[in-house]
Amino acid sequence: MNTKTIDGYKLKVILESAAFKLEANKDEVNSLNVFPVPDGDTGTNMLLTMKSALKQGLDVQENDAHKVAQAASQGSLMGARGNSGVILSQLFRGFASGLEGKKEIDIATFALGLKKAADTAYKAVMKPTEGTILTVARECGEKAMSICNQNEDMVQFLEEVLLHGNDILSKTPDMLPVLKQAGVVDAGGKGLLYLIEGALEAISDEKRSLVVPSQIQVEPIIEKPKKRDHIDTDDIEFGYCTEFMINTNYGDVEEFREQISANADSLLVVGGEGIIKVHIHTNNPGDVLEKALKLGELSDIKIDNMRYQHEEVLLKDELSRLNNNNYVNETINDEQKRYSIIAISLGEGIDELFKDMNVDVIVSGGQTMNPSTEDILSAIDKTKGEHVIILPNNSNIILAAEQTKHLSERSISVIPTKSIPQGISALLVLDEDVELEINLESMINAIDEVKTGQVTFAVRDTEFNGTDIRKNDIIGLSDKDILAAGNDVNTVSQQLIEKLVDQESSIITIIYGSDVTEEQASKLAELLEAKYSNLDIEVVFGGQPLYYYLFAIE
């Protein structure tokens, strides 16, 4: 029997099947990282984003495909992690827009959804690069539109789209030289095709149903508050932390925000694709909910009395010390301030560095686990400054951080720091007494002044710039280049630094990771001091995983 349409329930099954397919092949997608380093997280980021989309999609009660797609779109946006996750969220957004007003999806609507998915994703990226997930998505969309009137069977239609997508994926190394050099196809494109393959499996099996919803879990965000013995509840002006979702066609988010903003604080209103998400601190949650009910149906309602939560805060503090999952670490002061700084960090020593530099909120993340857009929004909500400045400290987190500027009413700036040393350099020039524009210019100039290096190990065999690299070799990187390789950590470190130091260099900062002892780091410092007697050598414990050393040369 041919499958000609997909209703809301079947779309949930499709989303679930797609998530399971990607989960089963996550490690393969991760292994397609261009650099053979232990942070190839494209598959992980896409999976976590997909699970967030699925979780929201499953919550829709109506058997309405468009509403399910809208919810999945909103879930993917809030759960987006890394560049691949943000692009996936934009694909969801475009797909949902192609289903406008459709309770059931026919082949023509499915094709339009795929086409709009690619169009939306391309618009979201400032400089689209061919040979990536964008190319695969665009080609799938164009193929779908070209054949949608030639097929009456959804299975046959999607099989042809998938076949074409895989053909295009195999050609990505010819479009992007760095892929050919690494001997891999594009990881994001591969992940997208696994999602389509999972969707096809669900459509092909007419009897397939949802698994138990409780089996679908998105990794929790653990908040790690500043340790305290007592919370002065008299200082809490608005006592009820209230969160909820509104399912509505009402489009004026700004007007609704204005309606509920009186006598409240910590207000976050995020709207899009038929859903408005609200977080607010108020003394009258009933009044806020009453106003919200005028716009549509409410879901995910959560109200906490913050004046009764001091014991819970102490308990969370204890739990967070026992749990190393992603968390937001508060270090904020109570007074209003001009600037609030949010930094992404990846080790306990680096956390302490940022605290000493008066960073307000530290978000755990980095090479192996990128925080989601919602994680960063949560961090923003904890700040009190007039201007919020975010330091992603990783190239794969910048795009997710940029998304927050469109989802919050706060004044948010993202300094495109791609490493911890760049983040530290940017902080060193921040001046609380000057205007925002002057600070942003100074911080961006500062990150251009510092050279950064990283020493880690290869996770697979590869060839890079004519150098043969074997799995478990020690490699030294700077920006997008592998500059040194060998069998000894200190030897590779010296080779890397030799290529980064120039006549204008004055300081070498060594940030050593969790797999390096203080004695080993000191030994490296001695070797560098002997070679570069005219330079200052600083040694700092970073505690970062997987990376033996991070270097900053200024």
N, C-alpha and C positions, 0 to 999 in steps of 0.2 A: 504493500500500500504506500503510495507516494505521500510525502509530507509536504503540504503546500503552505501551511501557516503555523505560526508559533504564538501561543498565548502567554500571559504573564507567568503562569506556573511553569510552563515549559522553558521560558527564558531563565527562570531561577535554576532549573535543572542544568541548563546550558552553562550558566555562569559557574555553577558548582563543578561541573565536569571540566571546564576550562581551568579552573583553579587547581583541581587535582592533577590534571595533566602537566601543568607547569611545575607543581610541587614534585612530581615524580621525576622531572627532568631538570630541576633547578641546578644541580651540581654541574650538569653538562653545559648549561648556559653560562654559569659562573666561570667555567674553564675556558671559555672563549675570550676572556679578557686579552686585550692586545698586549699588555705587559704581563710577563709570567710571574706576577707578584701575588702574595696571599690575600689580596683584597678584591678579587674579581667578583663583585657583588651584584652584577646586573640581574641575575636570576633571582637572588634573594630580594632585591628591591622591588622587582616586578611582582614577585609572589606576595610580599606583604601588602603592596598596593592593591593587588587583585583580591586578597582576602578581605581587605577593608571594604572594597566595592561589593563583594559578595555578602558580607555581613549586613550592609545597609539594604541591599536588594532583597534579602530574605525577610526583612522586617516589613515589607509592603504587604498589606492584607488583601488588597483588591487583585483580582485576576486581570491585570492591566499591564501589557508589555511596556508601554511608554512609561508608566509610573515606576515599574521595576528598573528600567534603564536609567531613569532620572535619579532614583535613589542610589543605584550603583555608581553613577557618575559623581554624585556628591560624596559618597563614601571613598571613592578613589582619589578625589581631590584632597580630602582631609587626611587620608592615609598615605599620600604620595611620598615615596622615599627615593632619593637620588634622581639623577637626570632621567633615567629610564622610567622610573615610577611617575615622575611629573608628566612625561610625554604620554605614558599609558593613560593617565587621568584625563589628558586632553583628547585622546582617542575615544574614551568613554563619553566625554562631554559632547563631542561631535556626533557620535553614534546615537546618543539619546535625542539630539536635536533632529536627526533624520527620521525619528519615530514619532514626531509630534502628532498627537491626537489619535494614535493608532493603538487600540487595545490588543489587536493581533497583528503580527508581522507577516506579510507575504514576501515573495522573493524580491519584488521591485523595491519594497520598503527596506529590506535587509541590505540590498545593494546601495540604496541611497544612504543608509546609515554608515556603511563602510566608506563611501566616498566622502561624506561630511566628517567622518572621524579623521581621515587623513588631512583634509583641508584645515580643520581646527588645529590639529597638532602642528602643521607647518606654520600657521600664523602665530603660535605660541612660542616658537623658537626664533630668536633674533637673527641668527645666521644658520639656516638649515644646511645640513651637510648630506650630500648624496652618498649612498653606500651604507646607510644606517637604517634603523627601524622606520624612519620617516619614508625612505624609498620603498621599503617592503609594504608599508601601510598604503602608500599612494598607489602602487602598482596593483595591490589587491582590490582597492576601491575602484580603480579604472577598469580592471578586468570584470569585477562584479557588475558594473554598469553596462559593460559591453555585451554581457551574456544573459542579463536578467530576463529579457523578453524571449529568450530561446529555450528556457527551461521551465518545466512545470513541477519539477521535483526539487525540493530544497536540498536534499542530500547530494544529488548530482551537481547542482549549482555550486555548493560549497566545496565539493571535491575539486571542481575545476579551478576555483579561486585558490585553494590551498596548493594545488599542483603548480599554478603560475607563481604563487608566492615563494615556493621552494626553489623554483627556477631562478627567480630574481635574487633570492638569498645567495645562491651559489655564485652569482656574478658580483656580489658586493666587494670581493677582493680586487676586482678589476676597476671598481669605481673609487676605492679608497686604498691608496698604496700601503698605508700602515697595516691594513688587514692582510694584504698579500705578503708583506714582509714577515708578519707574525705567523702566517700560515693558518689563519682562521677566517670564518665568516663573521658577520656582525652579530654580536650577542643579543642585542635588543630585538633585532629582526627575527632571530631564532626563537626568542621567548614569545614574540607575538604569534609566530606560526604554531607554536605549541598550544597557545590559547585557542587559536582557530581549530586546530586538530582536536582539542578537547571538546569544543563546541560541536564539531562534526560528529564525534562519537555519541554525544547526547542526542542529537537530532536523528541519527541512524537507528537508535534504540528506542522505539516507540513506548516500550514498557518501563523505561528507566525513570526512576523517581528520586526525590531528594533523600539524602542520608539524614541521620538525626542532626538537627541544626546545631546541637551543642558541640558537635565535632568540629565545627568551623570556628576557629579561634584566631584572633589577631594578637600577636605578642603584646602583653600589657606594658604600659608606661608606668614605671615605678617612680614616684616623686620622693626625693630625699631632702626633707626640710632641714634647716639649720637646727642643730640640737639645742634644746632648751628644757628647763625644768618647770617652767610656768608660762602660761600665756595670759597676758592681761586682757581679759575679755571686755573691759570697760573701753578699750581703744577701738573696738569693732563698731563702726557706725551703722553699717547695714548688715544685719545678722543672718540673712538667709541666702545661701548660694543656690541659685536656681538655674537649671538647664532644661531645655526641651527643644523639640523639632516641630515645625509647623509645615504641614503638607498643604500648599496653597498655590494659586495662580497669581496672587498679589505680587506685583513686581517692584513696588517702591520701598526697597529695604531701608533707604535713608529716612523716609517719613515714619516708618514703624519704629526705627531706632530712636527717633526724636520723641515719639509718643511715650516710650517707656524709660527714657533717660533721666527724667526728673526724679529726684530723691533716690538715686542709685549710684553705684560705681562698678568698676570692673566689668563694663559692658562690652560684649562681643556679639555682633549680629552678622552672620554670614549667609548670603542668599545666592540662589542660582538653581535653575532647572526645576522649579516647582517646589523647592524646599528652603526653608529659612531655619538656620540653627542659631539658638540664642543661649548666651551665658550672661548672667547678671547677678549682682549682689544687691539685695533690696530688703526692706523691712515689711513689705507687703507682696509676697509672691502671688497671692490670689488675685490682686489687682492686675499684675502683669499677665497672668494666665488668661484672665477675662478679656483683656485687650487682644491677646493672641488668638483666642477662640473666634473672634470676629473675622479673622483672616482665613481660618481653615481648621482641619483636624490636628490635634496635638499627639505627639508620641515621644517616647524616651524621656518622660518627665522625671526629673531628679531634683529634690529639694533637701538641702542640708542646713541644719541650724549650727552656724559656725561658733556660736557662743558655748555650745555643748560639745565641741570637738577637741578640746585641749588634750584629753586623755588619748583620743584617737591619733593625734599628731605625734605624741610620744611613742605610741605603738608603731606608727609608720616609720618613725626614725629607726626603731630597732629592727623592723623588717627590712628596711632598705640596706642596712649594714650586712644583712644576711643574703641579699639578692643582688647579683651583679648585672641585671638586665638594664635596659635603657632607662634613664631617670633624669629628672630635672633637679638640679641642686641649687637651692636658694642661698644667695649670699647678699640679699638686698637690705638696704636700710629703710627705715620707716618714713623718713622725711622726703618731701617732694624735691626732685633734683632736675637739673637741666638735661642731662644725658643719662640714659640707662644702656648698659652694654650687655649683650648676650654673646657668649662664645661657645662654640662647639669644641669639646675636649675629648681626649682619648686615653687618659692615664691619670692615676692619682697624683703623681708628681706635677703633671701639667695643670691639673685642677688647682693645686696649691699655688702654682705660679699665677694663674689667672685671678685667684682670690686675693693674692698679695697686690695685684694690679687693679684691685677694686672693680672687677667684673661683677655685675649684678646677678646674672643668672648663668649658670653653666649647664649646658645640655650635653649629656653623655652621647658620644657617637664618634664617627670618624671613618677609618679605613675599612673596618669590618662590619659596621652597623650604622647606616646613615639614618639620622632622625627624620621623622615624617614632617610634612607641613604642619600637621596638627600639633606635634610635639613642640615645634618652634612657636606656633601661635599660643600654646599654653605657657611657654616661657615669657612671651610678650605680655600676656595677661598678668604676670606676676611682677612686672616692672612698674615704676611710678614716674619715670622721667618724662619730660616734655618731648624729647626725641629718643627713639630707640635705634641703636646701632648694632647690627648683627655681624659677627665675624664667623663665617662658615668654616674656615680653616681646612677646606677640602674642596677640590673642584667639583666633586660629585654631589655636593650639598648646596652649592650656590643657587641652582635653579629652584630647589624646594624653598630656600630662604626667600628668594625673590617673589614666590607666589604669595607670601604673607602680606605683601604690600597691597595686594588686591582684595584681601580678605579681612582686613582690620582697618578701623578708622584712625588708628594711631599714626603718628609721624614715624615712618620706618625707613631706614637706609641700610643697604647691604654693601659692606666693603668686600670685594671679591677676593678674599684671602684664600689661597689654595693650600696652605700649610700652616702648622703651628708657629714656626718662626715668623712667617708673614703676619700672623695675628698678633704676636707679641710686638713686632715692629710697629704695627699700626697703633697699638695701644700706647706705646711710648710717646707718640706725638699728639695724643688727644689732649686738648686744652679745654677745660670746663668753662673758661671765661670768654671764649670766642664764638662767633656765629657758626651754625651748622655747616654752611657751605665751605667755610674756611677749614673746618675740621675734616670734612670729607676729602677735600683736595689734599690736605696734608697727609691723611692716612693712606690715600691711594698712592701718593708719591712715595711714601715710606715703604710700602710693600714692593715697589719697583727697585728700591735701593738694596734690598737684602737678597742674597743668593741662598737657595736652600738645597739640601741634599738629604737623601734617605738611604739607609742600608738595610736590606732584608734578604730573603732567600727566594730562589726560583721555584715555582710549583710545577713546572713542566719543561721539557726540552724545547728550545726555540733557537732561531738565529736572528740577531738584531744588529744592523749596520755591519754585517760581515763577521760578527763575533758569535761563535757557537756557545750556547748556554745550555747546561744540563740541569735537570731537576735537582734541587737542593743546593745548587751553586749559590754562593753569596754574590749579590749584585748591588751596585751603587747607582742610584738614580738622581736626576735633577730635572725638574719639569717633566718633559715627555721623552727624555733620553736616558738610555742605560749607558753610563759613562765608564763603568768598571765592573769586572766580574772575576771571580776566583774562588778559592777554598777557605780563605782565612778572613775573618771579620775585620781585624785591624789592618791587614794589608789592603783589602778592598777599600776600607775607609780612607786610608792615606792616599790611594790612587784617585779616589773621588775628589777629595779635598784639593789635591794638587791641580785638578782641572777647574776648580771653582775659584781658587785664590788668584788674585791679580795684584798689581802694584798699588791699587787704591784700597785694598783690604786692610783692616786694622784689628778686627776681632773675629775669632772663631768660637762659636758657642756649641758645645757638645751636649745634646739631650739624650741620655741613655735610657733604654727601655727595660721592661720587666725581665727580659732574658739575659741581661748584662749585669754583672756585679759592679759595685763601686770600685773595686780593685782593678777590674778590667778596663773600666772607663778612665781611671787615673793613669793606667799604663798607656792608653792611647794618647791621653793629654801630654804625657811626658815625651812620647815620640814626636808629637806635633810641635811641642815647645823647642825640642832640639832642632827641628827642621825650620821652624818659623820663629826664630828668636825675637824678631821685631814685631810680632803680633801678640795680642792678649788672648789667652786660651781660657775659656770658662767651661766648667763642667756642672751640669744640672741634671738631677734625677727627674725623668719624665714618667716612667712607668708604663709607657705605651706598649701594647702587645704587638707581636709579629715583626716590628721594626726595631732592629738592634740599636740604631742611632738615627737621630735627626740632627742635621747640622744647619747652622745659620752663619753665613759669612758676610760681614759688613765692612 
